[in-house]
Amino acid sequence: MAGVDTGSSQNVQKPRFASVNDEKCQQILREKDSMNIQKATKRSVKLFTNYLEEKDMPPDIENYPVKELDSVLKFYAEARNKNGELYKTTTLKNTRYGINRFLTEKRDIDILKDPDFMKSNKMFKAMSVQLKRDGLGGIEHYPPIDEDHIKTIYSSLTQMDPVSLQHKVFVDLMLYFGRRGRENLRDLKVKDFEFSKQGGGDKEHRYIRIQRDELTKNHKEDTNTAVGKMYEVKDDVKCPVRSFIKYTTHLNKNCEYFFQRPKTTINDDSVWYDASPLGHNTLGGMMSAICEKACLVKRYTNHSLRATTVHVLDEADFAGRHIMSVTGHKSENSLKTYTGFTSDRALHNMSNVISEVLRTDATSTTSCEKPTAVPDRNEEDMVQIENDTDIIDFMLLSDSQMDNFAKILLVLNLHIDRWLL
């Protein structure tokens, strides 16, 4: 009927599925990698194209035929730094990965696995051997913090001012949760933490845990398996939970981020921080600043705290699977980067054990002494011994075995005496 609104416009349903154009798809693909990975890829490609330009070859690696690309990847053998020196194996390996990421995205080819690149892959393996032979194959892992140094750092964190309190909480979170470097620190929010209690009465313990499923290097597509908890240490002024509560109490409520910029002057005792988050670079250099305030000559990195967590738990004989539940590592093999470190205390103890053996007074005959003559046995005695296998076995026992055997005989004799009674 004319002029009557049938309400048909209200029945139009909103589309359920989104429409994503090619540009948006490319953006999603690019952002699957972290900013650090993206930067590393650009550096790798730039190094490779600079090499091609110096060799008077076209730098557009996107357009090289596969066979020709395999040929110019002799770059592995000719790559040098700005001083004309060979790269370390790790640098060359990371450069190769970066080039592969670029080509996989742009051309859908894999220079690491495709059989068309067998020649260049053989060259890479041969070059890796050569670099190791030249002393450039070692991997410099982040060392755990020395025991004396971590105590010095911890004692310097007075918690009496905004910076010191923030540093204390930073160290606690990095150690107790085994966090990696600067990963996700800028994005941490107050609501990402859960304050809870376990048990009741005298057995009640308060703890802090991270309740958000974080996107990390080890967990980009699956669920983050890290389930670490930071428990309180009762009657301790350095209690990590107590410090955490104090810190969150003084945070600016107008900012959702956990690491906020400390105020230079405090006018309000309840608010110690500005309503703005700390930047990536400030958070990335946090451990260096903490070392400086603690007057340490040695400068540790944020990642050294993660290495310390793994090392301390490994030294305490916790199973690898339990350490992984704190750090979020995917496999026990990946823990070897940190557990392969031997502390100075352990090295000292091993040296002492060897020294103790060397200092033990020798009881056996030395090479300078005339050996004691063994009395000859007559033929009748030898025949008797050969026919008695028990005696032969008995003669083959070591001194310690003889002692144990004598103790067993003594126990048996006691039992026999009791039975006879």
TAKA-V139308 format. One record per backbone hydrogen bond with DSSP energy under -1.0 kcal/mol. NH is the residue of the N-H (numbers start at 0). CO is the residue of the C=O. E is the energy in kcal/mol with one decimal. If there is no record, write none. Layout:
NH:CO:E  NH:CO:E
This chain:
3:0:-1.6  10:7:-1.0  24:20:-2.1  25:21:-2.4  26:22:-1.9  27:23:-2.3  28:24:-2.2  29:25:-2.3  30:26:-2.3  32:29:-1.1  37:33:-2.3  38:34:-2.4  39:35:-2.4  40:36:-2.2  41:37:-2.0  42:38:-2.3  43:39:-2.1  44:40:-2.4  45:41:-2.4  46:42:-2.2  47:43:-2.1  48:44:-2.7  49:45:-2.3  50:46:-1.8  51:47:-2.0  52:48:-2.4  53:49:-2.1  54:50:-1.6  55:52:-1.5  56:51:-3.1  60:58:-1.9  62:59:-2.0  68:64:-2.7  69:65:-2.3  70:66:-1.4  71:67:-2.3  73:70:-1.1  74:71:-1.2  75:72:-1.7  76:73:-1.9  78:74:-1.6  80:84:-2.7  83:80:-2.2  88:135:-2.5  91:87:-2.4  92:88:-2.7  93:89:-2.5  94:90:-2.2  95:91:-2.1  96:92:-2.2  97:93:-2.2  98:94:-2.3  99:95:-2.1  100:96:-2.4  101:97:-1.9  102:98:-2.4  103:99:-2.6  104:100:-1.8  105:101:-2.5  106:102:-2.8  113:109:-2.4  116:113:-2.0  117:114:-1.4  120:116:-2.0  121:117:-2.0  122:118:-1.7  123:119:-2.1  124:120:-2.3  125:121:-2.4  126:122:-2.4  127:123:-2.2  128:124:-1.8  129:125:-2.1  130:126:-2.7  131:127:-1.9  132:128:-2.2  133:129:-1.7  134:131:-1.5  135:130:-3.5  140:138:-1.0  149:145:-2.6  150:146:-1.6  151:147:-2.0  152:148:-2.8  153:149:-2.4  154:150:-2.3  155:151:-1.2  157:155:-1.4  164:160:-2.5  165:161:-2.0  166:162:-2.6  167:163:-2.2  168:164:-2.2  169:165:-2.4  170:166:-2.5  171:167:-2.2  172:168:-2.6  173:169:-2.4  174:170:-2.3  175:171:-2.9  176:172:-1.6  182:179:-2.4  184:181:-1.6  189:255:-2.0  191:188:-1.5  192:189:-1.5  193:208:-3.1  195:206:-2.4  197:204:-2.3  202:199:-1.6  203:200:-1.4  204:197:-2.7  206:195:-2.6  207:229:-2.0  208:193:-2.0  210:191:-2.6  213:211:-1.2  215:218:-1.3  226:324:-3.8  229:207:-2.9  231:205:-2.3  238:235:-2.0  242:238:-2.3  243:239:-2.1  244:240:-2.5  245:241:-2.2  246:242:-2.5  247:243:-2.6  248:244:-1.8  249:245:-1.2  254:251:-1.6  257:187:-2.6  259:257:-1.0  260:275:-2.7  262:271:-2.7  271:249:-2.5  273:260:-3.3  275:273:-1.2  277:258:-2.6  282:278:-2.3  283:279:-2.6  284:280:-1.7  285:282:-1.3  288:284:-1.9  289:285:-2.1  290:286:-2.3  291:287:-1.9  292:288:-2.1  293:289:-1.6  294:291:-1.4  295:290:-2.6  304:301:-1.4  306:302:-2.2  307:303:-2.0  308:304:-2.1  309:305:-2.1  310:306:-2.4  311:307:-2.9  312:308:-2.2  313:309:-2.3  314:310:-2.5  315:311:-1.3  316:313:-1.7  317:312:-2.3  322:318:-1.9  323:319:-2.4  325:322:-1.3  326:322:-2.3  327:323:-2.6  334:331:-1.0  335:332:-1.3  337:334:-1.9  338:334:-2.7  339:335:-1.5  340:337:-1.3  346:342:-2.4  347:343:-2.6  348:344:-2.5  349:345:-2.4  350:346:-2.2  351:347:-2.3  352:348:-2.1  353:349:-1.9  354:350:-2.4  355:351:-2.6  356:352:-1.7  357:353:-2.0  358:354:-1.7  368:365:-1.0  381:377:-2.0  382:378:-2.0  383:379:-1.7  384:380:-2.2  385:381:-2.5  386:382:-1.5  387:384:-1.3  391:387:-1.7  392:388:-2.6  393:389:-2.2  394:390:-2.2  396:393:-1.1  401:397:-2.6  402:398:-2.1  403:399:-2.2  404:400:-2.6  405:401:-2.3  406:402:-2.0  407:403:-2.0  408:404:-2.2  409:405:-2.1  410:406:-2.1  411:407:-2.5  412:408:-2.4  413:409:-1.9  414:410:-2.1  415:411:-2.5  416:412:-2.5  417:413:-1.9  418:414:-2.3  419:415:-2.5  420:416:-1.6
